[in-house]
């Protein structure tokens, strides 16, 4: 996601400052969440300060890769935990020496929990502090949530997972705003698309179905990977290895976006879904915990959710051949994005911050 606002220009409109402690400019859901709301804070005129992990420690995790240079408002001041190898550490003076009115902690399993909890009393002398829960189980969270002014969760599942916590607010994961393409469905050939770093086995359902459909349709399946090719070879498969800085041109060039996801026991959302839905390219996803809260909108969900391989085949064929169904899916996606787009979510954050 590209920052489309001049920080200098936006910062001049408001003397209040919001700090976010989070991954930043990285290929993960924690970073995307911080960037989506951070951009909107800038657009609303707030000063923005980012406290991010040092690149060497952050890059130890396979799913965290820095994708662009940091802005002037980013300070990399903590070492992530290496789970069983180290607890990480925080350069507390960097945070304590900065002035800000609010601090948002994007909480995830690699944070140096102990160091963050240690500085909370000092930080709360000058700022309100809220925490956003990305962890999928209560056991993973190694600090006292009661010490934060507010605890932010994405949906009721997270709230239930946390148990008896009084200071909880539900603010949905933000959607990238709608950016429509001009290409008509299948106008230059039927095209499927996927990007990311998912393990090869998470693609198996899609290849099993496309192996059948290639006898019926002419199509290409374009997969972009940043960490090497998956172990499939087909005449209709196009694989590229590169980092994608703006995925929307690729989504606009495709007819159907296939998102591979494996089963998860813990509470989880798919940041890829929220990042990409605004392209209004029909999305197909498996029935995993990532998508279990998607609502029906006028009888259709904003993504096509399949149960098994047979159901997947039926629904892809329907997307291809049933224009009315395809339009209903896109319409549901449009409504869902408008309800949860990043500027509305950021304003909800502001409401909660100001209410403390």
Secondary structure, 3 states (H helix, E strand, C coil): CCCCCCHHHHHCCCCCEEEEECCCCECCHHHHHHHHHHHHHHHCCCEEEEEEECHHHHCCCCCCCECCCCCCCEEEEEECCCCCCCCCEECHHHHHCCCCCEEEEEECCCCCHHHHHHHHHHHCCCCEEEEEECCCCHHHCCCCHHHCCEEEECCHHHHHHHCCCCCEEECCCCECCCCCCCCCCCCCCEEEEEEECCCHHHHHHHHHHHHHHCCCCCEEEEEEECCCCCCCCCCCEEEEECCCCCCHHHHHCCCEEEECCCCCCCCCCCHHHHHHHHHCCEEEEECCHHHCCCCEECCEECCEEECCHHHHHHHHHHHHHCHHHHHHHHHHHHHHHHHHEHHHHHHHHHHHHHHC
